[in-house]
Amino acid sequence: MSETRDAYVQKLKAKIDEWNADIDKLTAKAEQAEAGAKIKYQQQLEELRAKRQELEDKIEELQGAGESAWEELKQGVESSWESWKNSFSEAKTAFEEEYKKGQQKGPGND
Protein backbone atom coordinates (compact mmCIF):
# COMPACT_ATOMS: atom_id res chain seq x y z
CA MET A 1 0.00 0.00 0.00
CA SER A 2 1.33 3.41 -0.85
CA GLU A 3 2.32 5.75 1.97
CA THR A 4 -0.36 8.24 0.94
CA ARG A 5 -3.11 5.63 0.90
CA ASP A 6 -1.93 4.17 4.20
CA ALA A 7 -1.97 7.60 5.87
CA TYR A 8 -5.40 8.31 4.43
CA VAL A 9 -6.82 5.02 5.70
CA GLN A 10 -5.27 5.53 9.14
CA LYS A 11 -6.80 9.01 9.34
CA LEU A 12 -10.25 7.61 8.50
CA LYS A 13 -9.91 4.81 11.04
CA ALA A 14 -8.87 7.26 13.76
CA LYS A 15 -11.93 9.40 13.07
CA ILE A 16 -14.20 6.35 13.14
CA ASP A 17 -12.70 5.44 16.54
CA GLU A 18 -13.59 8.92 17.81
CA TRP A 19 -17.12 8.57 16.50
CA ASN A 20 -17.44 5.11 18.04
CA ALA A 21 -16.74 6.72 21.41
CA ASP A 22 -19.39 9.37 20.68
CA ILE A 23 -21.88 6.66 19.69
CA ASP A 24 -21.19 4.95 23.02
CA LYS A 25 -21.99 8.22 24.81
CA LEU A 26 -25.19 8.67 22.82
CA THR A 27 -26.16 5.08 23.57
CA ALA A 28 -25.76 5.75 27.30
CA LYS A 29 -27.96 8.84 26.99
CA ALA A 30 -30.55 6.86 25.03
CA GLU A 31 -30.69 4.29 27.82
CA GLN A 32 -31.63 7.04 30.27
CA ALA A 33 -34.40 8.47 28.08
CA GLU A 34 -38.11 7.96 28.53
CA ALA A 35 -39.68 5.06 26.63
CA GLY A 36 -40.91 7.01 23.57
CA ALA A 37 -37.69 8.93 23.13
CA LYS A 38 -35.64 5.82 23.81
CA ILE A 39 -37.17 4.01 20.83
CA LYS A 40 -36.48 7.01 18.58
CA TYR A 41 -32.89 7.23 19.80
CA GLN A 42 -32.30 3.52 19.30
CA GLN A 43 -33.56 3.77 15.71
CA GLN A 44 -31.22 6.68 15.03
CA LEU A 45 -28.32 4.78 16.58
CA GLU A 46 -29.05 1.74 14.39
CA GLU A 47 -29.02 3.95 11.29
CA LEU A 48 -25.70 5.47 12.36
CA ARG A 49 -24.21 2.05 12.98
CA ALA A 50 -25.37 0.82 9.55
CA LYS A 51 -23.82 3.83 7.83
CA ARG A 52 -20.63 3.39 9.86
CA GLN A 53 -20.45 -0.25 8.73
CA GLU A 54 -20.86 0.84 5.10
CA LEU A 55 -18.00 3.25 5.53
CA GLU A 56 -15.81 0.65 7.22
CA ASP A 57 -16.53 -1.78 4.35
CA LYS A 58 -15.48 0.87 1.82
CA ILE A 59 -12.29 1.54 3.77
CA GLU A 60 -11.46 -2.19 3.67
CA GLU A 61 -12.11 -2.20 -0.07
CA LEU A 62 -9.83 0.80 -0.42
CA GLN A 63 -7.06 -0.97 1.49
CA GLY A 64 -7.25 -3.97 -0.81
CA ALA A 65 -7.44 -2.01 -4.05
CA GLY A 66 -4.63 -1.94 -6.54
CA GLU A 67 -2.62 1.23 -7.00
CA SER A 68 -4.54 2.25 -10.11
CA ALA A 69 -7.99 1.77 -8.54
CA TRP A 70 -7.48 3.42 -5.19
CA GLU A 71 -7.99 7.01 -6.38
CA GLU A 72 -11.36 6.04 -7.84
CA LEU A 73 -12.36 4.19 -4.67
CA LYS A 74 -11.18 7.15 -2.60
CA GLN A 75 -13.87 9.30 -4.23
CA GLY A 76 -16.54 6.78 -3.20
CA VAL A 77 -15.16 6.67 0.33
CA GLU A 78 -15.19 10.46 0.55
CA SER A 79 -18.82 10.54 -0.58
CA SER A 80 -19.76 7.95 2.05
CA TRP A 81 -17.67 9.84 4.59
CA GLU A 82 -19.59 13.09 3.98
CA SER A 83 -22.91 11.26 4.25
CA TRP A 84 -21.83 9.62 7.53
CA LYS A 85 -20.46 12.89 8.93
CA ASN A 86 -23.70 14.76 8.15
CA SER A 87 -25.91 12.00 9.55
CA PHE A 88 -23.81 11.73 12.67
CA SER A 89 -23.78 15.47 13.25
CA GLU A 90 -27.56 15.72 12.83
CA ALA A 91 -28.22 12.77 15.14
CA LYS A 92 -25.80 14.03 17.78
CA THR A 93 -27.40 17.50 17.75
CA ALA A 94 -30.91 16.02 18.00
CA PHE A 95 -29.84 13.73 20.85
CA GLU A 96 -28.26 16.56 22.79
CA GLU A 97 -31.24 18.88 22.34
CA GLU A 98 -33.73 16.21 23.40
CA TYR A 99 -31.54 15.17 26.29
CA LYS A 100 -31.33 18.76 27.55
CA LYS A 101 -35.10 19.13 27.29
CA GLY A 102 -35.54 15.96 29.30
CA GLN A 103 -33.04 17.13 31.93
CA GLN A 104 -34.72 20.53 32.25
CA LYS A 105 -38.11 18.92 32.50
CA GLY A 106 -36.95 16.61 35.26
CA PRO A 107 -39.14 14.21 37.23
CA GLY A 108 -42.48 15.63 38.19
CA ASN A 109 -42.17 18.72 35.97
CA ASP A 110 -44.30 17.40 33.09
N, C-alpha and C positions, 0 to 999 in steps of 0.2 A: 504494500500500500504506500502511495506517495506520502511524503511528509505533510503536504498541504491537506490531503484528504484525511489523514490520521488526525491532524490537529482539528480539523472541522468536525469530525465525528466525536472526538473527545469533548469539544465545546458543547455539542448538542447533548451528549450524555450527561455532562455536568449540569446543564440547565434542567434536564429531565429529573435528575436527582433532587434539585432544589424544588421543583414542582411536586415531586412525590412527597416531600416533607410538607408542603403546603396542603396537598390533598389529605394527608394524615390529620392536619390541624382542622381542616374543614369537616372531615369525617367525625372528629371528636365533637365539634360544634353541632353537627347534625344529630348526633346521639343525644344531645341535651335538649333538642328542640321538642316542641309539642307534636303530637301525633300527625296532624295535617301537614305541618311544615316539614316534619321529619321525612315523610314520604316524598315530598317535592325535592328535598335536599338529596335524598338517596338516588332519585332518578337523575338529577343533575350530575351527581358523582359518578354514576354508571356511564353516562354519556362522556364525561371527561376521561374516564378510564379507557373506554373504547377508542376514543380519539388518540389517547396516549399510546395505546397498543398499536394503532395504525402507524403512528410516527416511529415507534420503536422498530416495527417491521420494515419500514422504509430505510431506516438507518442501517439495519442489518443487510438489506439488499445493497445499499450503497457501499458498505464495507466489502462485500463480495464481488462488486462489479469490476470489470476490467478497466484499465486506465482510460480507454477511449470512451467508455460508457458512463463514467462517474460524473462528468460535468452535466450530462443530460439528466441523470438520476438526481443530482444535486438540486436541480430546478424543481423537481417533484417534491423533494424533501422540504425545500424552502416554502413551497405552497402549503404543504401539510403543516409545517411549522407555524406559519402565519395563522392558519385556521385554528390550530390548537391554542396558540397564544391568545387569540381573540376570545375563543370559547372559555378558556380558563379565566381570563381577566373578567369577563362578564359574570361568570358563575361566582367567582370570588367576591366581586363587588355586591352581587345580589345576596350572597350568604351573609356578608358582613352587615349589610343594611338590615336584613331581616333579624339577624342575631341581636343587633343593637336595639331594634324595636322590642324584641322579646325581653331583653334585659331591662329596658326602661319601663316596660309594662309591669314586669315583676309579678309574683304571686299575689292574687287578690286585688290587682289593679285593673281588671278587665274592663 
